[in-house]
Amino acid sequence: MPERAVDVEGVVVRFGSVTALAGIDLHARTGEVVAVVGHSGAGKTTLLSAVAGIVLPDAGSITVRGQPIDGLRSASSAGVAVVPQGNGLAAVLSAYENVLMPLLARAVEPGAAAARAAEALDAVGLGEIHGHLVEELSGGQQQRVAVARGLALASPVLLADEPTSELDHASRAVVLTLLRARAEAGAAVVMTTHDPEAAEAADQVLHLDDGELVPG
């Protein structure tokens, strides 16, 4: 029986007078891909940020693999990896270095880290340009580097914020296949998306509208 990996219970997040999340529940199990859909500003990124410990809820609770999340450190120790919207790549580093550095930061042995970084870039179709600086890459290529970075960490919980938004049809299919493979390897994958095809590939779809869950 798959284990519960992410439990979001009654989470409320406010930014001043604006309620970004209004009592949200989300449950993701190992081996499962969960899609969170909704218009821009619906609260999708805020929800992932709360699970990642970037944003602290005003009410409710978040638990990842049995560990309460109360900040970035607790999320990292619980095994959360993030593919952020906007990619979050370091412009002064190459594609390969952007994937490698987080592995080294997590104390992966250098030889193993190098192999995992190269393998992840090959998997997203960027093996031949891994030495290019981020500024030399197209938006879609940058997004694939960000996905490769998240996959290379091999974390038990992967949060992907709009991971296919900049991709053409072929690249989108590759990324969705890789996210599914990560789930089949035992991870829980939670992604936000505007993409109907991406949502259809998920095991569970949650619909957000102005910070509230609504029927699909």
SERO-635179 format. One record per residue (C-alpha): residue number from 1; residue in one letter; chain; y, x, z. Coordinates in nm, 2 decimals, always signed. Each point is the difference from the previous one (the first is absolute). Example, Ala and Ser with C-alpha at 12.3 -4.5 7.8 and 13.67 -1.06 7.14 Angstrom:
2
@i 1	aa A	ch A	north -0.45	east +1.23	up +0.78
@i 2	aa S	ch A	north +0.34	east +0.14	up -0.07
% end
This chain:
216
@i 1	aa M	ch A	north +0.00	east +0.00	up +0.00
@i 2	aa P	ch A	north +0.34	east +0.15	up -0.10
@i 3	aa E	ch A	north +0.22	east +0.09	up +0.30
@i 4	aa R	ch A	north +0.35	east -0.13	up +0.06
@i 5	aa A	ch A	north +0.23	east +0.30	up -0.09
@i 6	aa V	ch A	north +0.34	east -0.16	up +0.01
@i 7	aa D	ch A	north +0.11	east -0.29	up +0.23
@i 8	aa V	ch A	north +0.35	east -0.13	up -0.02
@i 9	aa E	ch A	north +0.06	east -0.29	up +0.24
@i 10	aa G	ch A	north +0.32	east -0.21	up +0.01
@i 11	aa V	ch A	north +0.22	east +0.28	up -0.11
@i 12	aa V	ch A	north +0.37	east -0.06	up +0.00
@i 13	aa V	ch A	north +0.25	east +0.25	up -0.14
@i 14	aa R	ch A	north +0.38	east -0.05	up +0.01
@i 15	aa F	ch A	north +0.28	east +0.21	up -0.15
@i 16	aa G	ch A	north +0.30	east -0.13	up +0.18
@i 17	aa S	ch A	north +0.03	east -0.37	up -0.08
@i 18	aa V	ch A	north -0.25	east +0.01	up -0.28
@i 19	aa T	ch A	north -0.37	east -0.08	up +0.08
@i 20	aa A	ch A	north -0.20	east +0.22	up -0.24
@i 21	aa L	ch A	north -0.34	east -0.11	up +0.13
@i 22	aa A	ch A	north -0.05	east -0.33	up +0.19
@i 23	aa G	ch A	north -0.33	east +0.00	up +0.19
@i 24	aa I	ch A	north -0.23	east +0.17	up -0.26
@i 25	aa D	ch A	north -0.37	east +0.03	up +0.04
@i 26	aa L	ch A	north -0.21	east +0.24	up -0.21
@i 27	aa H	ch A	north -0.36	east +0.11	up +0.04
@i 28	aa A	ch A	north -0.16	east +0.27	up -0.22
@i 29	aa R	ch A	north -0.36	east +0.12	up +0.02
@i 30	aa T	ch A	north -0.16	east +0.32	up -0.11
@i 31	aa G	ch A	north -0.11	east -0.02	up -0.36
@i 32	aa E	ch A	north +0.27	east -0.26	up -0.08
@i 33	aa V	ch A	north +0.31	east +0.00	up -0.22
@i 34	aa V	ch A	north +0.27	east -0.23	up +0.12
@i 35	aa A	ch A	north +0.30	east -0.09	up -0.23
@i 36	aa V	ch A	north +0.33	east -0.12	up +0.15
@i 37	aa V	ch A	north +0.21	east -0.17	up -0.27
@i 38	aa G	ch A	north +0.34	east -0.15	up -0.01
@i 39	aa H	ch A	north +0.35	east +0.03	up -0.16
@i 40	aa S	ch A	north +0.23	east +0.29	up +0.07
@i 41	aa G	ch A	north +0.13	east -0.03	up +0.36
@i 42	aa A	ch A	north -0.29	east -0.21	up +0.11
@i 43	aa G	ch A	north -0.09	east +0.25	up +0.27
@i 44	aa K	ch A	north -0.29	east +0.18	up -0.16
@i 45	aa T	ch A	north +0.13	east +0.36	up +0.05
@i 46	aa T	ch A	north +0.11	east -0.09	up +0.36
@i 47	aa L	ch A	north -0.36	east -0.11	up +0.07
@i 48	aa L	ch A	north -0.15	east +0.32	up -0.13
@i 49	aa S	ch A	north +0.26	east +0.20	up +0.19
@i 50	aa A	ch A	north -0.09	east -0.17	up +0.32
@i 51	aa V	ch A	north -0.37	east +0.08	up -0.04
@i 52	aa A	ch A	north +0.10	east +0.36	up -0.08
@i 53	aa G	ch A	north +0.20	east +0.02	up +0.32
@i 54	aa I	ch A	north +0.33	east +0.05	up -0.19
@i 55	aa V	ch A	north +0.14	east -0.33	up +0.12
@i 56	aa L	ch A	north -0.06	east -0.13	up +0.35
@i 57	aa P	ch A	north -0.06	east -0.37	up +0.04
@i 58	aa D	ch A	north +0.23	east -0.21	up +0.22
@i 59	aa A	ch A	north -0.30	east -0.22	up +0.09
@i 60	aa G	ch A	north -0.38	east +0.00	up -0.06
@i 61	aa S	ch A	north -0.25	east +0.28	up -0.02
@i 62	aa I	ch A	north -0.15	east +0.23	up -0.26
@i 63	aa T	ch A	north -0.33	east +0.18	up +0.06
@i 64	aa V	ch A	north -0.16	east +0.24	up -0.24
@i 65	aa R	ch A	north -0.37	east +0.09	up +0.06
@i 66	aa G	ch A	north +0.04	east -0.11	up +0.36
@i 67	aa Q	ch A	north +0.31	east +0.20	up +0.07
@i 68	aa P	ch A	north +0.34	east -0.17	up +0.07
@i 69	aa I	ch A	north +0.27	east +0.11	up -0.25
@i 70	aa D	ch A	north +0.33	east +0.09	up +0.17
@i 71	aa G	ch A	north +0.14	east +0.26	up -0.23
@i 72	aa L	ch A	north -0.08	east +0.25	up -0.27
@i 73	aa R	ch A	north -0.21	east +0.22	up +0.22
@i 74	aa S	ch A	north -0.24	east -0.28	up +0.11
@i 75	aa A	ch A	north -0.03	east -0.11	up -0.36
@i 76	aa S	ch A	north -0.08	east +0.35	up -0.12
@i 77	aa S	ch A	north -0.26	east +0.05	up +0.27
@i 78	aa A	ch A	north -0.16	east -0.33	up -0.08
@i 79	aa G	ch A	north -0.05	east +0.12	up -0.36
@i 80	aa V	ch A	north +0.27	east -0.17	up -0.20
@i 81	aa A	ch A	north +0.12	east +0.14	up -0.33
@i 82	aa V	ch A	north +0.29	east -0.14	up -0.20
@i 83	aa V	ch A	north +0.08	east -0.02	up -0.37
@i 84	aa P	ch A	north +0.37	east -0.09	up +0.04
@i 85	aa Q	ch A	north +0.21	east -0.20	up -0.24
@i 86	aa G	ch A	north +0.23	east +0.24	up -0.19
@i 87	aa N	ch A	north -0.28	east +0.26	up +0.04
@i 88	aa G	ch A	north +0.16	east +0.22	up +0.26
@i 89	aa L	ch A	north -0.07	east +0.32	up -0.18
@i 90	aa A	ch A	north +0.18	east +0.33	up +0.07
@i 91	aa A	ch A	north +0.20	east +0.08	up -0.31
@i 92	aa V	ch A	north -0.01	east +0.38	up +0.07
@i 93	aa L	ch A	north -0.38	east +0.01	up -0.01
@i 94	aa S	ch A	north -0.25	east -0.03	up -0.28
@i 95	aa A	ch A	north -0.23	east -0.30	up -0.04
@i 96	aa Y	ch A	north -0.28	east +0.21	up +0.14
@i 97	aa E	ch A	north +0.20	east +0.12	up +0.30
@i 98	aa N	ch A	north +0.10	east -0.36	up +0.08
@i 99	aa V	ch A	north -0.36	east -0.09	up +0.03
@i 100	aa L	ch A	north -0.11	east +0.32	up +0.17
@i 101	aa M	ch A	north +0.26	east +0.03	up +0.28
@i 102	aa P	ch A	north -0.10	east -0.32	up +0.19
@i 103	aa L	ch A	north -0.36	east +0.12	up +0.00
@i 104	aa L	ch A	north +0.10	east +0.33	up +0.15
@i 105	aa A	ch A	north +0.22	east -0.18	up +0.25
@i 106	aa R	ch A	north -0.31	east -0.19	up +0.12
@i 107	aa A	ch A	north -0.18	east +0.33	up +0.05
@i 108	aa V	ch A	north -0.23	east -0.03	up -0.30
@i 109	aa E	ch A	north -0.14	east +0.35	up -0.07
@i 110	aa P	ch A	north +0.21	east +0.16	up -0.28
@i 111	aa G	ch A	north -0.29	east +0.03	up -0.25
@i 112	aa A	ch A	north -0.12	east -0.36	up +0.05
@i 113	aa A	ch A	north +0.36	east -0.12	up -0.01
@i 114	aa A	ch A	north +0.06	east +0.17	up -0.34
@i 115	aa A	ch A	north -0.32	east -0.15	up -0.14
@i 116	aa R	ch A	north +0.09	east -0.35	up +0.13
@i 117	aa A	ch A	north +0.35	east +0.02	up -0.14
@i 118	aa A	ch A	north -0.12	east +0.11	up -0.34
@i 119	aa E	ch A	north -0.28	east -0.26	up -0.01
@i 120	aa A	ch A	north +0.25	east -0.28	up +0.09
@i 121	aa L	ch A	north +0.24	east +0.10	up -0.27
@i 122	aa D	ch A	north -0.28	east +0.01	up -0.25
@i 123	aa A	ch A	north -0.11	east -0.35	up +0.11
@i 124	aa V	ch A	north +0.34	east -0.15	up -0.09
@i 125	aa G	ch A	north +0.01	east +0.19	up -0.33
@i 126	aa L	ch A	north +0.25	east +0.27	up +0.09
@i 127	aa G	ch A	north -0.22	east +0.31	up +0.03
@i 128	aa E	ch A	north +0.17	east +0.17	up -0.30
@i 129	aa I	ch A	north +0.35	east -0.03	up +0.14
@i 130	aa H	ch A	north -0.06	east +0.06	up +0.37
@i 131	aa G	ch A	north +0.23	east +0.30	up +0.00
@i 132	aa H	ch A	north +0.30	east -0.20	up -0.13
@i 133	aa L	ch A	north +0.29	east -0.07	up +0.24
@i 134	aa V	ch A	north +0.05	east -0.36	up +0.10
@i 135	aa E	ch A	north +0.33	east -0.01	up -0.20
@i 136	aa E	ch A	north -0.19	east +0.08	up -0.31
@i 137	aa L	ch A	north -0.23	east -0.30	up +0.03
@i 138	aa S	ch A	north +0.06	east -0.35	up -0.12
@i 139	aa G	ch A	north +0.02	east -0.29	up +0.25
@i 140	aa G	ch A	north -0.35	east -0.10	up -0.07
@i 141	aa Q	ch A	north -0.13	east +0.36	up +0.04
@i 142	aa Q	ch A	north +0.19	east +0.02	up +0.33
@i 143	aa Q	ch A	north -0.17	east -0.32	up +0.12
@i 144	aa R	ch A	north -0.34	east +0.14	up -0.09
@i 145	aa V	ch A	north +0.07	east +0.32	up +0.20
@i 146	aa A	ch A	north +0.09	east -0.22	up +0.30
@i 147	aa V	ch A	north -0.33	east -0.19	up -0.04
@i 148	aa A	ch A	north -0.19	east +0.33	up -0.03
@i 149	aa R	ch A	north +0.17	east +0.12	up +0.32
@i 150	aa G	ch A	north -0.11	east -0.31	up +0.19
@i 151	aa L	ch A	north -0.36	east +0.02	up -0.14
@i 152	aa A	ch A	north -0.04	east +0.37	up +0.07
@i 153	aa L	ch A	north +0.05	east -0.06	up +0.37
@i 154	aa A	ch A	north -0.32	east -0.21	up +0.00
@i 155	aa S	ch A	north +0.14	east -0.20	up +0.30
@i 156	aa P	ch A	north -0.19	east -0.30	up +0.14
@i 157	aa V	ch A	north +0.30	east -0.22	up -0.06
@i 158	aa L	ch A	north +0.21	east +0.03	up -0.32
@i 159	aa L	ch A	north +0.33	east -0.19	up -0.03
@i 160	aa A	ch A	north +0.13	east -0.02	up -0.36
@i 161	aa D	ch A	north +0.35	east -0.14	up -0.06
@i 162	aa E	ch A	north +0.02	east -0.13	up -0.37
@i 163	aa P	ch A	north -0.23	east +0.28	up -0.12
@i 164	aa T	ch A	north -0.01	east -0.13	up -0.36
@i 165	aa S	ch A	north +0.36	east -0.11	up -0.05
@i 166	aa E	ch A	north +0.09	east +0.29	up -0.24
@i 167	aa L	ch A	north -0.33	east +0.03	up -0.18
@i 168	aa D	ch A	north -0.12	east -0.10	up -0.35
@i 169	aa H	ch A	north -0.31	east -0.21	up -0.04
@i 170	aa A	ch A	north -0.24	east +0.29	up -0.02
@i 171	aa S	ch A	north +0.14	east +0.19	up +0.30
@i 172	aa R	ch A	north +0.01	east -0.32	up +0.20
@i 173	aa A	ch A	north -0.37	east -0.06	up -0.06
@i 174	aa V	ch A	north -0.08	east +0.36	up +0.11
@i 175	aa V	ch A	north +0.20	east -0.04	up +0.32
@i 176	aa L	ch A	north -0.16	east -0.33	up +0.09
@i 177	aa T	ch A	north -0.34	east +0.15	up -0.06
@i 178	aa L	ch A	north +0.08	east +0.29	up +0.23
@i 179	aa L	ch A	north +0.13	east -0.23	up +0.27
@i 180	aa R	ch A	north -0.32	east -0.20	up -0.03
@i 181	aa A	ch A	north -0.21	east +0.31	up +0.02
@i 182	aa R	ch A	north +0.19	east +0.10	up +0.32
@i 183	aa A	ch A	north -0.09	east -0.33	up +0.15
@i 184	aa E	ch A	north -0.37	east +0.04	up -0.11
@i 185	aa A	ch A	north +0.00	east +0.33	up +0.18
@i 186	aa G	ch A	north +0.08	east -0.18	up +0.32
@i 187	aa A	ch A	north +0.37	east -0.02	up +0.02
@i 188	aa A	ch A	north +0.22	east -0.31	up +0.05
@i 189	aa V	ch A	north +0.26	east -0.02	up -0.28
@i 190	aa V	ch A	north +0.31	east -0.21	up +0.03
@i 191	aa M	ch A	north +0.24	east -0.01	up -0.29
@i 192	aa T	ch A	north +0.31	east -0.19	up -0.09
@i 193	aa T	ch A	north +0.05	east -0.11	up -0.35
@i 194	aa H	ch A	north +0.19	east -0.22	up -0.25
@i 195	aa D	ch A	north -0.28	east +0.06	up -0.25
@i 196	aa P	ch A	north -0.24	east -0.31	up -0.05
@i 197	aa E	ch A	north -0.27	east +0.23	up -0.14
@i 198	aa A	ch A	north +0.02	east +0.22	up +0.31
@i 199	aa A	ch A	north -0.02	east -0.30	up +0.23
@i 200	aa E	ch A	north -0.30	east -0.14	up -0.19
@i 201	aa A	ch A	north -0.18	east +0.33	up +0.07
@i 202	aa A	ch A	north +0.03	east -0.05	up +0.38
@i 203	aa D	ch A	north -0.25	east -0.15	up +0.24
@i 204	aa Q	ch A	north +0.28	east -0.18	up +0.19
@i 205	aa V	ch A	north +0.34	east -0.11	up -0.11
@i 206	aa L	ch A	north +0.29	east -0.08	up +0.24
@i 207	aa H	ch A	north +0.32	east -0.17	up -0.12
@i 208	aa L	ch A	north +0.33	east +0.09	up +0.16
@i 209	aa D	ch A	north +0.32	east -0.20	up -0.05
@i 210	aa D	ch A	north +0.31	east +0.10	up +0.20
@i 211	aa G	ch A	north -0.21	east +0.15	up +0.27
@i 212	aa E	ch A	north -0.24	east -0.28	up +0.04
@i 213	aa L	ch A	north -0.36	east -0.04	up -0.12
@i 214	aa V	ch A	north -0.03	east -0.29	up -0.24
@i 215	aa P	ch A	north -0.29	east -0.16	up -0.19
@i 216	aa G	ch A	north -0.09	east +0.18	up -0.33
% end
